[in-house]
Amino acid sequence: MAGTGGGRPGISPTLLYTDAKAAVEQLTNAFGFTALAVYEGDDGKVVHAELAQGDGVVMLGSRGTGSAFDRAMKGAGPAGVYVVVDEVDAHHRRAVEHGADILMPPTDQDYGGRDYMARDLEGNVWSFGTYVPGTPG
């Protein structure tokens, strides 16, 4: 399997939000992401943001900008993203403390690992767990 080298993530989910500022706030406060970059347009809307968790990055922006990606995503439904974390139960507690909509509490999975699911403010489903895709469970 080829990587990108330099410790950069090879895949970065990209999501659009009606209120990207609120999404950045929830993802950093409730789910522990670190904001690497947040760019706003003249209207104050988030044009592009990059948030890190471990060695992964998710990119996000605002709906309604008219960009090619915005046009391509028109009418798209919510997405599901899996994020590897070390301490699932502590991560879950933090999400609960910040009012996240928990869909499944921390659960040991038959395929290996332990994870939980939460829905963000705009319906995307985030799974946080110890399972690392592409490795033996």
C-alpha positions, 0 to 999 in steps of 0.5 A: 500500500503506497503512502503519502510520506512525510506523515501526511494523511493519505485520505481526508474526508471533506464535509460541507455544513450549513453552519461550518463555524458551529461544526468547527466549534463542536468538532474541537470542543466535543470531539477533541479535534485540533483546528489546523487552519480556518479560513473565512470569506468576507461574509464571515462564513468558513470557506475552508477548515482543516481539523486534525485528530491523531494523524488524520485530517478532516476538511470542511467548509460552508454550503452555499459558496458556489465553489465546484465542490459545493455544486457537486455536493448539492443535495448530498446527504450526511456522511459517516467518518471513523476516527481512531482514538486511544481512550474511547471511554474518555473520548465518549465522556468528553462528547457527552459533557459537550452535549453530543448526540450519542447514537451508540455508547462505547461498545466492544466489537466482534471484529476487534476494537471498541467504539462509539457513534455520535451525530454532529449538528448537521447529521453526519455520523462520527464513529470514534474507536480503537480499531485501525482499518487495514490492520488485524483486529 
